[in-house]
Amino acid sequence: MQKLILNLKEKFKKAVQKNKAYYMLFSGGLDTSILVSLNSQIKAISVSLESSGEDIYYSKLMADRFHLEWSHRVVDIDEALNAIPTVIRSLKSFDPAIPNDLVVYFGLKFAKESGVKEIMTGDGADEIFAGYDFMRNMKDVEKYINRMTSSMFFNSNRLGNLFGIKIKQPYLEKELLDFTLKIPVKFKIKKEKGNLRGKWILRKAFEDVLGGEIAWQSKRPLEYGSGMSNLRQIITSMVSDDEFNKKSKLYRIKFFNKEHLYYYEIYKNEVGEIPIPTGNEKICPGCGAGMEQKSFHCRVCGFVLDWRKG
């Protein structure tokens, strides 16, 4: 175990050096905190909706511990709502994960205004270290991780292109990624003090540096940690039941909810028609868009196929 941890730490140091940047999109979560601990000279940028969400607490805690130069970008509700068309146009997607993307959008917008050319993110950690809550009780987690990592794509790259900022992603550095994929799942999902934890080996490897409160904090999706999830209820209230029922029949798209319809109508106005499958692509059963054969997540509408069959 100790040898595995030492090797993992060494791979991380190399990955951070190869993806060095002077700025980071920072949530105060485990993944970005590890990167900060390996480069405490980095300047951190955090985003929240009207100072809500837990990210502020954890980001400040880490900023104080490592004496970081930390910037907190506060976004108001109208500003967030007004940015949705730009985000949808840039991503060419009406995936309901838009609140997550808004956090990245405003972080990169702030970075651009500060003259930043390159920025580091924690993209990929949850995927390769089994950090998502649904993975903890999943069968064939190892197969799922291998399948997912074969078609990973992060919207931070597209949003980076929008602002002309290069996105640095240490967790996706090939040497670290290859090493991580060989770590047995039993070290990624494991009980700690009676609780089943994802990213167990990652937490264990860096708890001495980060401290227990940071290392063993619960998984916090970006939209919740930043407070952007509060937009969901606001957007839902903007679509009546009657409108949702009528337009669900009109558009012939499998909308998840009213919010999904709201995003689609913006997509239709900003992007246009849904792209039909080309070449060897398969058809998304949710919206009819083309999907890569190996993918089980539609980048256009967010529909998720059964990964064992899709």
N, C-alpha and C positions, 0 to 999 in steps of 0.2 A: 504493500500500500504506500509506504513512504517513498519508495523508488518511483512509483507511478506519479505521485504528487510532485516530486522534484522534477521529473521529466516534463510534466504538464506546465509547471511554472517556467521552465526553460523555454519551452515552445512559445509560451505567451510573450516572454521578453523579446524573442526574435520577431514574433508577429507584429508587436507594437513598434519595434524599431523599423521594420520594413514598411509599415504603414504610418509612419510618423506624421503628425500634424500638430499645429499649435493651438487648435481649437477643437472642442468636442460638444456634440449635442448630448446633454447630460440630464438624466432623470433622477439620479441618486439611487437607482436600483442596483442590484448585484452586478449586472453585466458592465455597465459604464463605470461603476465604482472600481472594479478590478482594473480597468484600463487606466483610470486616474491614478491608482496606486502604483502603476508602473511608469507613470510620467506625470509627476506632481507639478511640473512646470506648465502644464497645459491650461488653457483658459476655457472655462466651462460655461455653456449657455443652456439655461433651462427655460421651459415655457409652461405657462398655466393659464387657464381661463378664469379671469377675474380672481386671481390668487386662491383658487380652490384646488383640491386634490392633495394627495400625500407627498407628491414629488418635492414640493417646496421644503418640507421638513427634512427629508432625507438628503436632498441636495445641499441644504445649508449645513447639515451635520457633517457631511463629507468635506464641504468647502472649508469649514472651520478646522477639521482634523488635519487636512493636508495643505492648509493655507493657500487655497486656490483663488485665482482671480475669477470670480463667479458673477455672471450676469443673469438676471431673472427678467424675462420678457413676459409682461402681463398683457393678455389679449381680452378685449371686452366682447360681449356677445354679438353685437352688431358687426364688429370687425371680423369675427369668425364666420358669421353667416355670409357676409359679403365676399369672403375669400373662397367660398365653396366652388363657385363657377370656375375660378382660375385653377384650382386644384383638379377639378374634374376634367377640364380642358387639357391640362398638362399630362394627366395620367391616362386620359382616354378611357375612363372607367367610372361606373356608378356603383362600385362595390361598397356595401354599407360600412366598410372600415374607414370611411372618409374622416371621422373624428381623429383617428390615429394619424392619418396623413396631414391633418391640419397642424398638429403639434410639430411635425417635421417641417412643414411649409413655413411656419412662423419662426422656427429656430433658424432655418436657412435664410429667410428674409432678413432677420436681424443680423445674421453673420455677413450677408452681402452688404448691408448698410454700414457695417463696421470694416469693410474692405477685406474680408476673409476670402481666400482662394481655395483652401483645402480644409476639410473638417472630418473628424473621426466620429464613428457611430458604433453602437453595440449590436448592429445587425448580425443575426445568425446564431446568437448564443442559445436562445430558447429552442431553436430547431435542432442543433447538434448535441445539446446537453439535456434534452428532454425536459425543458423548462415549463412547457404548457401544462396547465392543470389536468386537461383531459388525457394526457399521456400516462398519468400515474397508475390508472387502472386499465390501461389498454393492453390487449393481447398483441403479440408480435411487434412490440415497440421498436425493436432493432430494425425490422424490415420497413416499418413506417418511416423511421428516420432516414434510412438509405434511399427510400423512394422519394421522400420530400426533398432531401438535399440534392437529388439529381436534377431537380427543376426549380430550385430556389430563385426567387427574384424579389428585389426590394424596391419599393417605390421611392425610397430616399435617393436612389440613383437618377430616376427621372426628374425628381424635384431638384436635385443637384444640377442637372443639365439646364433646368429652367433658370437658375440663378448664376450659372457659370461657375459652380463650386464643385471641386472634385471630392467625392466621398471616399474616405478611407475606412476600410472594414477589416480590422485585425482578426476577428473571429473566422473570417472566410479566407485567410491566408492559407495557401495550399498545404504547407507543411503542418500547420496546426490542425487544419481540417482533417487531413489524412490520419493524423495521430488520434484525434478525438473520435473519429468514426470507428476506431479499433478498440476503444475503451468499452468493456462489457456494460450492458444496461444496468446490471446489478450495482454498479458504482455511480450510475447517473440518477437512478431512482432508488432511494433507500430510506429506511426509517431513521430518524434522529430525535431522540428524546420522546419517543412515542408517536411522532408525526411522520407520515410518508412525505418525503421531499424530492422534488425534481432538482436537477443540477447539483446533486449531493456532492459529487467529487469536486466540483467547482467551488462550492461553499467551503468544503473542508480544506481545500488547498490555500484559500486566501483569508480564512477567518482570523488568522494570527495578525494579519496586516490590517484588515478592515474592521475587526471587532465583531462581536456576536450580533449586535443589533442590525448592522448592515448585511453581514454575511448570511444571516438566517431569516431575513425579512421574507414575507410572502410574495409570491409572484403578483406583480401589479401591472396589468395591461396599460399601455401608454395613454390611452384615452381616459382611463379612470385616474391614473396617477396625476395627470395634468388637469383633470376636471372637464376635459372636452366632451366627456360622455353626457354632461348636462345638456348638451345641444340636442340630444336625441328626443327628449320629451318636448322641447320647444318646437322642433321640426314636425314631430308627430301631430302636435296640436294645430299645425297650419294646414293639415289635410283632413277634410271631413270624411265621415264614413261613406256618405253617398258618392263623393268624388272618387274615393278609393275603389269602391265597388264598380263604378262605371268605367274608370280608366283601366282597371285590371282586365276587363273584358276587351276594351278597345285596343290595348297594346299587345295583348297575347304574350306577356312576359310573366314569369313566375316571381312576382314580387314577394319578398319576405314580409313586408309590412308597409305602412304609410311612408316611413322615412325613405325606404328603398324607392318608392314611386317618386318621391320628391327629388331624389338624386338623379333618377332616370330622366325626368323632364328637363333638368338642367343639362344633362348629357346630350339629350336630343337637340337642345338649342345651341349648345357650345361645340359639340363634336359632330353630330349628325346621326346618320343611320348606323346601326350595329353592323360591324364587318362580317360578311359571310365567310364560311370556311374556304380555305384555298389549299391546293396541293394535297398533302397527306394529313391535314388537320381533321380532328373529329368535331362533332357539333355539340355545343353546350346545350343541355336540356333545359337550362333556365332562361336563356335569351337568344339562342341560335347562333351565337358567335363561334368563330373557329377557335379550337384549343389544340395545343401540341399534344401528340399522342401520349407522351409520358406524364403530362400534367393532369392533376385531379382538382385543380382550382381554376375557375374561369376568371381571368384578369379583367374582363369587361364588366360582368355583373356580380361576381363574387360567389356564384353557385359552386358548391363543393360536391364532387362525386365520391362514391365509395372508393377509397384509395386502393382497395384490393381488386377492384374491377375496372376503375376508370383508366 
